[in-house]
Amino acid sequence: MGFKFNGENYLTISDLQKVLPIHPTTLCKMCKNGEISGAGKIGKQWYLPESKLEEYLQNSFIKK
């Protein structure tokens, strides 16, 4: 599990993998390329605010 900062939950790549059926290497590349906005790196680990995951899912998978 990631961590909580300023009331926001931050997810790791392994947390994202539980929600998105995508290989961890691909998830890291998506974070690096900005395909999943809001991701940041601390050391060697990528983190994503939970709210940005919800935004990504809405923009990617829900038809408008």
N, CA, C and O of each residue as an XYZ file, in Angstrom:
256
protein
N       0.846     -1.182      0.000
C       0.000      0.000      0.000
C       0.879      1.229      0.000
O       1.975      1.223      0.560
N       0.404      2.258     -0.616
C       1.119      3.513     -0.688
C       1.107      4.237      0.648
O       1.351      3.630      1.691
N       0.827      5.515      0.619
C       0.821      6.305      1.842
C      -0.239      7.396      1.746
O      -0.830      7.616      0.689
N      -0.463      8.062      2.849
C      -1.447      9.133      2.899
C      -0.709     10.430      3.201
O       0.113     10.479      4.116
N      -1.000     11.486      2.432
C      -0.365     12.784      2.615
C      -1.401     13.874      2.370
O      -2.060     13.891      1.330
N      -1.540     14.778      3.326
C      -2.532     15.860      3.236
C      -3.935     15.337      2.920
O      -4.672     15.946      2.145
N      -4.291     14.224      3.515
C      -5.625     13.665      3.342
C      -5.831     12.897      2.051
O      -6.933     12.404      1.808
N      -4.821     12.780      1.224
C      -4.924     12.083     -0.064
C      -4.170     10.765      0.014
O      -3.045     10.714      0.509
N      -4.795      9.702     -0.476
C      -4.125      8.410     -0.560
C      -3.296      8.350     -1.838
O      -3.766      8.717     -2.915
N      -2.063      7.886     -1.704
C      -1.182      7.715     -2.850
C      -0.961      6.227     -3.061
O      -0.660      5.491     -2.121
N      -1.112      5.792     -4.305
C      -1.040      4.378     -4.655
C       0.281      4.043     -5.330
O       0.838      4.862     -6.061
N       0.778      2.842     -5.085
C       1.985      2.351     -5.742
C       1.594      1.630     -7.032
O       0.412      1.452     -7.325
N       2.593      1.226     -7.786
C       2.341      0.463     -9.007
C       1.627     -0.848     -8.677
O       0.731     -1.262     -9.412
N       2.010     -1.499     -7.590
C       1.339     -2.762     -7.229
C      -0.120     -2.518     -6.843
O      -0.971     -3.376     -7.078
N      -0.419     -1.353     -6.252
C      -1.810     -1.002     -5.963
C      -2.580     -0.785     -7.265
O      -3.720     -1.229     -7.402
N      -1.954     -0.105     -8.208
C      -2.606      0.156     -9.497
C      -2.882     -1.137    -10.249
O      -3.898     -1.273    -10.930
N      -1.966     -2.078    -10.114
C      -2.100     -3.361    -10.802
C      -3.337     -4.127    -10.344
O      -3.884     -4.931    -11.099
N      -3.778     -3.885     -9.120
C      -4.982     -4.542     -8.612
C      -6.234     -4.011     -9.298
O      -7.253     -4.698     -9.366
N      -6.152     -2.786     -9.805
C      -7.303     -2.142    -10.443
C      -7.218     -2.226    -11.968
O      -8.218     -2.457    -12.648
N      -6.012     -2.036    -12.485
C      -5.802     -2.038    -13.931
C      -5.070     -3.313    -14.339
O      -3.999     -3.601    -13.805
N      -5.624     -4.081    -15.270
C      -4.964     -5.323    -15.684
C      -3.819     -5.047    -16.662
O      -3.843     -5.476    -17.815
N      -2.812     -4.315    -16.163
C      -1.688     -3.896    -17.002
C      -0.393     -4.316    -16.303
O      -0.277     -4.205    -15.083
N       0.567     -4.793    -17.072
C       1.860     -5.219    -16.533
C       2.542     -4.043    -15.825
O       2.438     -2.905    -16.283
N       3.240     -4.308    -14.713
C       3.880     -3.229    -13.957
C       4.865     -2.382    -14.770
O       4.947     -1.170    -14.572
N       5.605     -3.008    -15.676
C       6.536     -2.252    -16.520
C       5.785     -1.274    -17.405
O       6.222     -0.140    -17.601
N       4.662     -1.711    -17.935
C       3.838     -0.846    -18.774
C       3.252      0.290    -17.953
O       3.198      1.426    -18.423
N       2.814      0.003    -16.735
C       2.292      1.054    -15.861
C       3.357      2.109    -15.577
O       3.063      3.305    -15.585
N       4.586      1.675    -15.328
C       5.687      2.622    -15.090
C       5.922      3.496    -16.321
O       6.121      4.704    -16.199
N       5.899      2.889    -17.500
C       6.077      3.651    -18.740
C       4.936      4.649    -18.929
O       5.164      5.780    -19.359
N       3.717      4.236    -18.611
C       2.557      5.129    -18.736
C       2.692      6.322    -17.796
O       2.358      7.448    -18.165
N       3.179      6.077    -16.588
C       3.405      7.167    -15.631
C       4.489      8.101    -16.142
O       4.341      9.322    -16.099
N       5.576      7.522    -16.623
C       6.710      8.311    -17.112
C       6.318      9.169    -18.313
O       6.747     10.317    -18.425
N       5.508      8.617    -19.204
C       5.097      9.329    -20.422
C       3.938     10.290    -20.198
O       3.547     11.013    -21.114
N       3.388     10.304    -18.992
C       2.282     11.207    -18.706
C       0.921     10.698    -19.142
O      -0.056     11.446    -19.126
N       0.848      9.430    -19.534
C      -0.444      8.857    -19.935
C      -1.377      8.756    -18.735
O      -2.596      8.840    -18.881
N      -0.804      8.577    -17.555
C      -1.571      8.615    -16.312
C      -1.101      9.876    -15.602
O      -0.053      9.882    -14.957
N      -1.880     10.939    -15.724
C      -1.439     12.232    -15.194
C      -1.470     12.249    -13.669
O      -2.287     11.579    -13.037
N      -0.570     13.022    -13.105
C      -0.520     13.174    -11.662
C       0.450     12.238    -10.971
O       0.682     12.369     -9.769
N       1.027     11.290    -11.712
C       1.970     10.344    -11.121
C       3.289     11.046    -10.824
O       3.720     11.935    -11.558
N       3.912     10.629     -9.740
C       5.206     11.180     -9.367
C       6.100     10.083     -8.834
O       5.631      9.031     -8.400
N       7.371     10.338     -8.872
C       8.335      9.336     -8.464
C       9.062      9.805     -7.213
O       9.527     10.942     -7.135
N       9.150      8.914     -6.244
C       9.945      9.141     -5.044
C      10.962      8.006     -5.020
O      10.602      6.843     -4.839
N      12.236      8.352     -5.205
C      13.263      7.323     -5.335
C      13.024      6.548     -6.618
O      12.998      7.124     -7.705
N      12.852      5.251     -6.487
C      12.602      4.407     -7.665
C      11.137      4.015     -7.799
O      10.775      3.310     -8.740
N      10.294      4.455     -6.883
C       8.891      4.031     -6.836
C       7.970      5.124     -7.368
O       8.094      6.290     -6.994
N       7.049      4.737     -8.243
C       6.020      5.643     -8.736
C       4.846      5.650     -7.781
O       4.487      4.621     -7.209
N       4.248      6.826     -7.613
C       3.059      6.982     -6.786
C       2.032      7.801     -7.563
O       2.378      8.679     -8.353
N       0.775      7.491     -7.319
C      -0.317      8.198     -7.979
C      -1.388      8.524     -6.956
O      -1.820      7.645     -6.210
N      -1.828      9.795     -6.911
C      -2.935     10.120     -6.011
C      -4.180      9.330     -6.423
O      -4.466      9.177     -7.611
N      -4.895      8.843     -5.449
C      -6.087      8.041     -5.731
C      -7.098      8.812     -6.580
O      -7.764      8.229     -7.435
N      -7.211     10.098     -6.350
C      -8.150     10.911     -7.132
C      -7.767     10.936     -8.611
O      -8.640     11.001     -9.476
N      -6.472     10.886     -8.905
C      -6.011     10.875    -10.303
C      -6.304      9.534    -10.968
O      -6.527      9.479    -12.177
N      -6.304      8.452    -10.189
C      -6.688      7.154    -10.731
C      -8.153      7.190    -11.144
O      -8.513      6.716    -12.222
N      -8.991      7.751    -10.287
C     -10.416      7.868    -10.610
C     -10.605      8.713    -11.874
O     -11.428      8.384    -12.727
N      -9.845      9.792    -11.987
C      -9.910     10.663    -13.169
C      -9.480      9.897    -14.420
O     -10.124      9.990    -15.465
N      -8.385      9.138    -14.306
C      -7.890      8.338    -15.429
C      -8.944      7.328    -15.876
O      -9.200      7.180    -17.071
N      -9.550      6.637    -14.919
C     -10.565      5.638    -15.255
C     -11.770      6.272    -15.935
O     -12.303      5.721    -16.898
N     -12.195      7.409    -15.445
C     -13.336      8.089    -16.059
C     -13.017      8.528    -17.482
O     -13.836      8.367    -18.387
N     -11.835      9.078    -17.675
C     -11.469      9.569    -19.014
C     -11.154      8.454    -20.000
O     -11.325      8.630    -21.206
N     -10.699      7.316    -19.506
C     -10.265      6.242    -20.382
C     -11.330      5.201    -20.709
O     -11.367      4.668    -21.819
N     -12.194      4.915    -19.744
C     -13.078      3.779    -19.913
C     -14.576      4.121    -19.919
O     -15.393      3.300    -20.336
N     -14.929      5.286    -19.475
C     -16.348      5.642    -19.436
C     -16.674      6.514    -20.628
O     -16.089      7.583    -20.807
N     -17.607      6.056    -21.442
C     -18.005      6.824    -22.618
C     -18.816      8.031    -22.180
O     -19.655      7.957    -21.283
N     -18.539      9.136    -22.840
C     -19.253     10.385    -22.524
C     -20.392     10.609    -23.473
O     -21.103     11.607    -23.360
